[in-house]
Amino acid sequence: MRVAPPLVVTDAERAELTRLVRSRRTSVRLALRARIVLLAAAGRQNKDIAAALGIGRVQVARWRGRYAQERLAGIERDLPRGAPPAKVDAARLVELTTQSQPAAATPWSTRKMAAVLGVSAATVSRHWRKHGLKPHRVETFKVSRDPQFVEKLEDIVGLYLNPPEHALVLCCDEKSQVQALDRTQPGLPLKKGRAATMTHDYKRHGTTTLFAALNVLDGQVIAQCQPRHRHSEWLKFLRQIDRATPKDKALHLIADNYATHKHPTVQKWLAKHPRFHMHFTPTSASWLNMVERFFRDLTTERLRRGVFTSVPELITAIDDYIAHHNVNPKPFIWTKSAATSCRR
């Protein structure tokens, strides 16, 4: 039969252990461990101590041994639990993430990287956050190949930052093929604990094209919905702009390079109306036209969740939105210089 080695304590240690047992501020765990040590110091065997305290013999042997090795510090706190954290070669992790691809796949995932490095997916995720790596994301870009990119950029940004006196700067564009979409079934309204619902599928009821001109000065919008998108519709919209603006103001129109804007019939009409001055954005640089920002607001705030059973209903909704916008318009303020915008 195995016999536990005797445990010797000093008078000071015995007094401290007794104080821990009797104190009401001592935790239950620490008081129990102190009782184990006092009984062991009194010459009791582990089997007898376990029976007296109603605990297991292995538990008695553990705390008896720890007190013998570390004294009071050995029973005051538990040893750290769980396996030690796995060591990761951070340099290799970053190199694999930025300069390689997983087998038969394009982006790295935490599980794929964890399998290669032999660590957990949580560890990979933690190191990716630490180094600012997001392999699941990709950003798109488009480089303009317009040979006159710089000249056109400086021209348009100059109009934004330093508009000419006694003139209006209008950002013009078309939002083509706006669809009148109806849902196949009615959706459910928003309620507590549940988002509003709408069917994934839809029914098409036709399209319209929105022609819009945004006044850079005050944010007012001149708009017109037409069934098609040709030079004749563009010319009709130019006539509306001519009627809706003061006759004593020169008009500087910013538009893209769409062929309708440069049709010979349009050129003849512009020649007869010298107060119109056209400024074309560079190729693949529609972000320069501030009316695109208005189109974005129209889409997110009115069209995307709208239900339209006919084209006239869609046009009415667009007209109502623009009328509401023009009651209290707010202009978009361009702040970047041409040199800063060129590094976009």
Secondary structure, 3 states (H helix, E strand, C coil): CCCCCCCCCCHHHHHHHHHHHHCCCCCHHHHHHHHHHHHHHCCCCHHHHHHHHCCCHHHHHHHHHHHHHHCCHHHHCCCCCCCCCCCCCHHHHHHHHHHCCCCCCCCCCHHHHHHHHCCCHHHHHHHHHHHCCCCCCCCCCCCCCCCCHHHHHHHHHHHHHCCCCCEEEEEEEEEEEEEEEEECCCCCCCECCECCCCCCCEEEEEEEEEEEEEECCCCCEEEEEECCCCHHHHHHHHHHHHHHCCCCCEEEEEECCCHHHHCHHHHHHHHHCCCEEEEECCCCCHHHCCHHHHHHHHHHHHHCCCCCCCHHHHHHHHHHHHHHHHHCCCCCCCCCCHHHHCCC
